[in-house]
Amino acid sequence: MERGTGKSTVIELIRYCLGVSSSSTTVKQNHESHIAYALHDAKVALYLEAENQERYIIERRYNENPKIYREDGEETTINLHKFCDEFFHFEVYSQNELLDIARNFKNQLIMIDQYINLNDLNEEKARIINELKTNQAEIMRISDQVDDLHLKISNLDIIREQLRVFESQGIKEQLKDHPCGVRRKSFLVILRQ
């Protein structure tokens, strides 16, 4: 499209009708005078189809609040910002605003942040950290159990050798009813399981 055909004016009128302010300070400075000049005795009207498939008309005159009408012409009492949040999600960027965003790293980050809900990410991060801490505690508990079992297994070879010596010397029969022997026997049964 050619320069001076009114593209920026149309974008600014849409922005004004929907009550959308610019994130660019340059665009904000020019916006008010641009709207005053374009709408001095006129109104802007947007015909919209909302996400619920209903059709609406939003009208706005300069220095007046917008009015929202149903397709049949009946005026609604819905606040514009609540209406937009509930039924009609949009973004409006003028050419100058896009240039400002492209030139300014901070504006780029602001734009990206609009699409990312950091609260959700922080909640997810906290949940994952709690899961990791729980898993770490469980791993440490199981690791301690494994260490205990390794200790018991290393003692098992010594006990088996002592048992072999006792059997070869006939002591096994003598210790059968002794409390220490009973305790070692039950220990061996537990280890075999």
C-alpha positions as CSV (number, residue, x, y, z in Angstrom):
1,M,0.0,0.0,0.0
2,E,1.1,3.5,-0.6
3,R,2.1,6.0,2.0
4,G,-0.5,8.4,3.2
5,T,-3.5,6.2,2.4
6,G,-4.7,6.1,6.1
7,K,-3.5,2.7,7.3
8,S,-2.2,4.1,10.5
9,T,-5.4,6.1,11.0
10,V,-7.5,3.0,10.7
11,I,-5.3,1.1,13.2
12,E,-5.5,4.0,15.6
13,L,-9.3,4.2,15.3
14,I,-9.6,0.5,16.0
15,R,-7.3,0.9,19.0
16,Y,-9.4,3.8,20.2
17,C,-12.7,2.1,19.7
18,L,-11.5,-1.0,21.7
19,G,-9.9,1.1,24.4
20,V,-6.4,-0.3,23.8
21,S,-3.5,1.8,24.8
22,S,-0.1,1.4,23.2
23,S,3.0,0.1,25.0
24,S,5.1,2.5,22.9
25,T,5.6,6.0,24.3
26,T,6.0,7.4,20.8
27,V,2.7,6.0,19.6
28,K,0.9,7.1,22.9
29,Q,2.1,10.7,22.3
30,N,0.7,10.8,18.8
31,H,-2.4,8.8,19.5
32,E,-4.6,11.5,21.2
33,S,-4.0,14.2,18.5
34,H,-4.5,11.7,15.7
35,I,-7.8,10.5,17.2
36,A,-9.0,14.1,17.8
37,Y,-8.3,15.1,14.2
38,A,-9.9,11.9,12.7
39,L,-13.0,11.8,14.9
40,H,-13.8,15.5,15.7
41,D,-17.5,15.2,14.9
42,A,-17.6,11.5,13.8
43,K,-17.7,8.1,15.4
44,V,-15.9,4.9,14.7
45,A,-17.8,1.6,14.6
46,L,-16.4,-1.9,14.7
47,Y,-18.5,-4.9,13.6
48,L,-17.2,-8.0,15.4
49,E,-17.9,-11.7,15.6
50,A,-17.0,-12.8,19.1
51,E,-15.6,-16.2,20.0
52,N,-19.1,-17.4,20.9
53,Q,-20.2,-16.7,17.3
54,E,-22.4,-13.8,18.3
55,R,-22.1,-10.6,16.4
56,Y,-21.6,-7.2,18.1
57,I,-21.1,-3.6,17.2
58,I,-18.8,-1.3,19.2
59,E,-19.2,2.4,18.6
60,R,-17.2,5.2,20.0
61,R,-17.1,9.0,19.6
62,Y,-14.2,11.2,20.5
63,N,-14.0,11.8,24.3
64,E,-17.0,9.4,25.0
65,N,-17.1,5.9,26.4
66,P,-17.7,3.1,23.9
67,K,-21.1,1.5,23.4
68,I,-21.6,-2.1,22.7
69,Y,-24.6,-3.3,20.7
70,R,-25.9,-6.8,19.9
71,E,-26.4,-7.6,16.2
72,D,-30.1,-6.7,16.6
73,G,-29.2,-3.2,17.7
74,E,-29.9,-3.6,21.4
75,E,-27.3,-1.9,23.6
76,T,-25.6,-4.0,26.2
77,T,-24.5,-2.8,29.6
78,I,-21.3,-4.8,29.6
79,N,-18.1,-2.9,30.4
80,L,-15.8,-2.8,27.3
81,H,-12.8,-4.4,29.0
82,K,-14.9,-7.2,30.5
83,F,-16.5,-7.7,27.2
84,C,-13.2,-8.0,25.4
85,D,-11.7,-10.3,28.1
86,E,-14.7,-12.6,27.9
87,F,-15.8,-12.7,24.3
88,F,-13.2,-11.1,22.0
89,H,-9.4,-11.5,22.4
90,F,-7.3,-9.3,20.2
91,E,-4.1,-7.3,19.9
92,V,-3.6,-4.1,18.0
93,Y,-0.2,-2.9,16.8
94,S,0.5,0.1,14.6
95,Q,3.4,0.2,12.1
96,N,5.2,2.7,14.4
97,E,4.6,0.5,17.4
98,L,6.1,-2.5,15.6
99,L,9.1,-0.5,14.7
100,D,9.6,0.6,18.3
101,I,9.3,-3.0,19.5
102,A,11.8,-4.1,16.9
103,R,14.3,-1.4,17.9
104,N,14.0,-1.8,21.7
105,F,15.0,-5.0,23.4
106,K,13.0,-4.0,26.6
107,N,9.8,-3.6,24.5
108,Q,10.5,-7.0,23.0
109,L,10.7,-8.6,26.4
110,I,7.5,-6.9,27.5
111,M,5.7,-8.2,24.4
112,I,7.0,-11.8,25.1
113,D,5.9,-11.6,28.8
114,Q,2.4,-10.9,27.7
115,Y,2.2,-14.4,26.3
116,I,3.8,-16.2,29.2
117,N,2.1,-16.5,32.5
118,L,5.1,-16.4,34.9
119,N,3.0,-17.2,37.9
120,D,2.0,-20.5,36.3
121,L,5.7,-21.2,35.5
122,N,6.8,-20.3,39.0
123,E,4.1,-22.6,40.5
124,E,5.2,-25.4,38.2
125,K,8.8,-24.8,39.2
126,A,7.9,-24.9,42.9
127,R,5.9,-28.2,42.4
128,I,8.8,-29.8,40.6
129,I,11.3,-28.7,43.2
130,N,9.1,-30.2,45.9
131,E,8.9,-33.5,44.0
132,L,12.6,-33.5,43.6
133,K,13.1,-33.0,47.3
134,T,10.7,-35.8,48.1
135,N,12.5,-38.1,45.6
136,Q,15.9,-37.1,47.0
137,A,14.7,-38.1,50.5
138,E,13.3,-41.4,49.3
139,I,16.6,-42.1,47.4
140,M,18.6,-41.4,50.5
141,R,16.4,-43.7,52.6
142,I,16.7,-46.5,50.1
143,S,20.4,-45.9,49.8
144,D,20.8,-46.3,53.5
145,Q,18.8,-49.6,53.3
146,V,21.1,-50.8,50.5
147,D,24.2,-49.9,52.6
148,D,22.7,-51.8,55.6
149,L,22.1,-54.8,53.4
150,H,25.7,-54.7,51.9
151,L,27.0,-54.6,55.5
152,K,24.9,-57.6,56.4
153,I,25.9,-59.5,53.3
154,S,29.6,-58.8,54.0
155,N,29.1,-60.2,57.5
156,L,27.3,-63.3,56.0
157,D,30.5,-64.7,54.6
158,I,32.2,-64.5,58.0
159,I,29.2,-66.1,59.7
160,R,29.1,-68.9,57.0
161,E,32.8,-69.6,57.6
162,Q,32.3,-69.6,61.4
163,L,29.4,-72.0,60.9
164,R,31.5,-74.3,58.7
165,V,34.3,-74.3,61.3
166,F,31.7,-75.0,64.1
167,E,30.2,-77.9,62.1
168,S,33.6,-79.4,61.4
169,Q,34.4,-79.3,65.1
170,G,30.9,-80.5,66.2
171,I,30.2,-77.3,68.0
172,K,27.0,-76.6,66.0
173,E,25.1,-79.3,67.9
174,Q,26.3,-77.9,71.3
175,L,25.3,-74.3,70.4
176,K,21.9,-75.3,69.0
177,D,20.0,-74.3,72.2
178,H,22.3,-71.5,73.3
179,P,20.6,-68.0,73.0
180,C,23.5,-66.6,70.9
181,G,23.3,-69.5,68.5
182,V,19.5,-69.1,68.2
183,R,19.9,-65.4,67.4
184,R,22.6,-66.1,64.7
185,K,20.4,-68.8,63.2
186,S,17.4,-66.5,62.9
187,F,19.8,-63.9,61.4
188,L,20.9,-66.4,58.8
189,V,17.2,-67.2,58.0
190,I,16.5,-63.5,57.5
191,L,19.5,-63.0,55.2
192,R,18.5,-66.0,53.1
193,Q,15.1,-64.5,52.5
